[in-house]
Amino acid sequence: MTPIASIEQLAESYDLVIVGAGPAGLSAAARAAELGLSVLLADENPAPGGQIYRAVTTTPVRNRAILGDDYWRGADIVGRFERSQATYAPRCTVWSIGPDETAPGTFELGLSLDGKARIISARQVILATGAQERPFPIPGWTLPGVMTAGAAQIALKSAGAIPSGRTVIAGCGPLLYLLAGQLAAAGCQIAAVLDTTQKGNWSKALGAIPDFLRSPYFAKGLKLMLAARRKLRFVAGVTSLTATGGGKLATVQFEQNGRTGTIACDTLLLHQGVIPSVNFSNAAGCAHDFDAEQHAWVPRVDAWFASTVPGIAIAGDGAGIGGAESAALRGEIAAFGAASRLGKLNEAERDRQAGPVRAELEKKLRGRRFLDLLYKPAPQFLAPPKDETIVCRCEEVTAGQIRDAAKRLGVTGPNQMKAFLRCGMGPCQGRLCGPTVVELIAETRGATPAETGYYRLRPPIKPVTLAELAALPQTEASVTAVVR
Ligand SMILES: Cc1cc2nc3c(=O)[nH]c(=O)nc-3n(C[C@H](O)[C@@H](O)[C@H](O)COP(=O)(O)OP(=O)(O)OC[C@H]3O[C@@H](n4cnc5c(N)ncnc54)[C@H](O)[C@@H]3O)c2cc1C
């Protein structure tokens, strides 16, 4: 692997550009380089690993028991990538993608590193941009002291930092128990785990139990859940949450079985599962569908993870939540697909080499459905019932304003809602409000999220400064377009 320290070191073009150095991107890059492609792997973080293996080669956390065996397994994936011939651009944000009009069939990508931007071209692109935590809008979630559980995990992995004072962790999903365990092992004072898993979900997930019992998730999940229940104050069946405080978080109030409880705390960590991070694939023009079981928008991909835009594939959790091990395998399969489209592998060879990877992927995906069904968030945590709850944090738009616009003004979808209320127009580009805005419109209009649609996004996908844009090399045509 050849690391890039400055934007000038990038080549003009690559056979394959991969965005995201999590398990999917790392495996795709290693495999594609092994197949003879010129590969650039770009990631905004300073070290490879993505979310699960974040900072696995640089973390200051030395006690291996804190982050657990699954985390340290990432060193092997990073090691294989490091031994490959791929080029690696850390701290490099990819903010745009579009057709390269000078070379039909190829792509133009906008990247920034150290405050400098560059446009490069790629014959194929793999988006391995992973997952994000599902928004969890409750009253008071914008108070200082409230953050996502994933953000706390990022601080732990990358800096060895844990919240000080009393911490409450609230929400649902397997990662909730993992995070509670990791933070407790690191010395965090956990006042309570408030579990919002809906009791009724157990019966809905029943049919998926046989596969789950034969999956690797069963033993792991049970161990994490039992540890959280045994070692920490665990409150199950929580149906309402409110963070309160004047200027900063002071308490979390919750309801359980019709009773109200209050816990004084300094930090509240919220988490209700992860959903594919679709901003990039959306801005690239790839088609998406609403997956009712994952309750999330998912890009439409074929058996090689090729999207509906020829030349762009989407691998890993960005193409539907499947977990870290599946992400790595999906990255490999996407690399076989890209190599074949570039003529480096014929179809028979592609199929032969990808066969065992595909079989392994099938095993790793076994049991996921049970998790999707069991941990589907309760409706009140998807569409906040209290009108004053802020939904779009960037533009401070509330649930009440969105309901009102959908009902009184007849706003039918999130794009129209943007025009009326500016929700989704801030720096996060709707990442933190999009799913909730869709839920609220759907609920108000008696429609499904699938019928309601999602924001239509445009590059830049990530914030980029005017100075970076202005410093981009200009073509004669672009100069004459604005100079008179
Ligand atoms: C906060 C969080 C914590 C998680 N922790 C765990 C865990 O501890 N254990 C577990 O089993 N699962 C965890 N998951 C689930 C998890 O995402 C894994 O299943 C796995 O990391 C998915 O791998 P991936 O390669 O698809 O994407 P990721 O590992 O998410 O990697 C995607 C990478 O792409 C980068 N990226 C995205 N957009 C751009 C861009 N425009 N330009 C440059 N770089 C970009 C991201 O910064 C990231 O490094 C976590 C998820 C989240 C959201």
The ligand as a Tripos MOL2 file, in Angstrom:
@<TRIPOS>MOLECULE
LIG
   53    58     1     0     0
SMALL
NO_CHARGES

@<TRIPOS>ATOM
      1 C1        -20.8820    4.8510   14.9490 C.3       1 LIG1
      2 C2        -20.9020    3.4000   14.5860 C.ar      1 LIG1
      3 C3        -20.1890    2.4850   15.3390 C.ar      1 LIG1
      4 C4        -20.1990    1.1340   15.0020 C.ar      1 LIG1
      5 N1        -19.4920    0.2630   15.7850 N.ar      1 LIG1
      6 C5        -19.5630   -1.0490   15.5210 C.ar      1 LIG1
      7 C6        -18.9070   -1.9960   16.3600 C.ar      1 LIG1
      8 O1        -18.2310   -1.6240   17.3120 O.2       1 LIG1
      9 N2        -19.0630   -3.3110   16.0830 N.ar      1 LIG1
     10 C7        -19.8020   -3.7440   15.0160 C.ar      1 LIG1
     11 O2        -19.9240   -4.9540   14.8150 O.2       1 LIG1
     12 N3        -20.3960   -2.8760   14.1990 N.ar      1 LIG1
     13 C8        -20.3090   -1.5520   14.4140 C.ar      1 LIG1
     14 N4        -20.9620   -0.6660   13.6050 N.ar      1 LIG1
     15 C9        -21.6860   -1.1790   12.4390 C.3       1 LIG1
     16 C10       -20.6440   -1.0360   11.3420 C.3       1 LIG1
     17 O3        -20.7930    0.0730   10.5920 O.3       1 LIG1
     18 C11       -20.0770   -2.2680   10.7220 C.3       1 LIG1
     19 O4        -21.0230   -3.1910   10.3050 O.3       1 LIG1
     20 C12       -18.9800   -2.0490    9.6710 C.3       1 LIG1
     21 O5        -18.1010   -1.0610   10.1220 O.3       1 LIG1
     22 C13       -19.4920   -1.7080    8.2810 C.3       1 LIG1
     23 O6        -18.3790   -1.6730    7.4350 O.3       1 LIG1
     24 P1        -18.3390   -0.8100    6.1100 P.3       1 LIG1
     25 O7        -17.0150   -1.0660    5.4910 O.co2     1 LIG1
     26 O8        -19.5450   -1.0460    5.3100 O.co2     1 LIG1
     27 O9        -18.4000    0.7220    6.5650 O.3       1 LIG1
     28 P2        -17.6560    1.5490    7.6900 P.3       1 LIG1
     29 O10       -16.8740    0.6960    8.5790 O.co2     1 LIG1
     30 O11       -18.6670    2.4470    8.2680 O.co2     1 LIG1
     31 O12       -16.6270    2.4410    6.8520 O.3       1 LIG1
     32 C14       -17.0370    3.4920    6.0240 C.3       1 LIG1
     33 C15       -15.9170    4.5090    5.9670 C.3       1 LIG1
     34 O13       -16.2030    5.4410    4.9270 O.3       1 LIG1
     35 C16       -15.8040    6.7280    5.3640 C.3       1 LIG1
     36 N5        -16.5200    7.7040    4.5490 N.ar      1 LIG1
     37 C17       -17.8620    7.8450    4.4210 C.ar      1 LIG1
     38 N6        -18.1510    8.8250    3.5490 N.ar      1 LIG1
     39 C18       -16.9600    9.3140    3.1120 C.ar      1 LIG1
     40 C19       -16.6000   10.3580    2.2000 C.ar      1 LIG1
     41 N7        -17.5260   11.0640    1.5470 N.pl3     1 LIG1
     42 N8        -15.2920   10.6040    1.9900 N.ar      1 LIG1
     43 C20       -14.3320    9.8760    2.6390 C.ar      1 LIG1
     44 N9        -14.6160    8.8750    3.5140 N.ar      1 LIG1
     45 C21       -15.9070    8.6080    3.7410 C.ar      1 LIG1
     46 C22       -16.2340    6.7050    6.8320 C.3       1 LIG1
     47 O14       -15.6280    7.7250    7.5750 O.3       1 LIG1
     48 C23       -15.7580    5.3190    7.2380 C.3       1 LIG1
     49 O15       -14.4190    5.3350    7.6350 O.3       1 LIG1
     50 C24       -20.9440    0.6960   13.8970 C.ar      1 LIG1
     51 C25       -21.6590    1.6220   13.1330 C.ar      1 LIG1
     52 C26       -21.6410    2.9600   13.4640 C.ar      1 LIG1
     53 C27       -22.4220    3.9350   12.6250 C.3       1 LIG1
@<TRIPOS>BOND
     1     1     2 1
     2     2     3 ar
     3     2    52 ar
     4     3     4 ar
     5     4     5 ar
     6     4    50 ar
     7     5     6 ar
     8     6     7 ar
     9     6    13 1
    10     7     8 2
    11     7     9 ar
    12     9    10 ar
    13    10    11 2
    14    10    12 ar
    15    12    13 ar
    16    13    14 ar
    17    14    15 1
    18    14    50 ar
    19    15    16 1
    20    16    17 1
    21    16    18 1
    22    18    19 1
    23    18    20 1
    24    20    21 1
    25    20    22 1
    26    22    23 1
    27    23    24 1
    28    24    25 2
    29    24    26 1
    30    24    27 1
    31    27    28 1
    32    28    29 2
    33    28    30 1
    34    28    31 1
    35    31    32 1
    36    32    33 1
    37    33    34 1
    38    33    48 1
    39    34    35 1
    40    35    36 1
    41    35    46 1
    42    36    37 ar
    43    36    45 ar
    44    37    38 ar
    45    38    39 ar
    46    39    40 ar
    47    39    45 ar
    48    40    41 1
    49    40    42 ar
    50    42    43 ar
    51    43    44 ar
    52    44    45 ar
    53    46    47 1
    54    46    48 1
    55    48    49 1
    56    50    51 ar
    57    51    52 ar
    58    52    53 1
@<TRIPOS>SUBSTRUCTURE
     1 LIG1         1 GROUP 0 **** ****
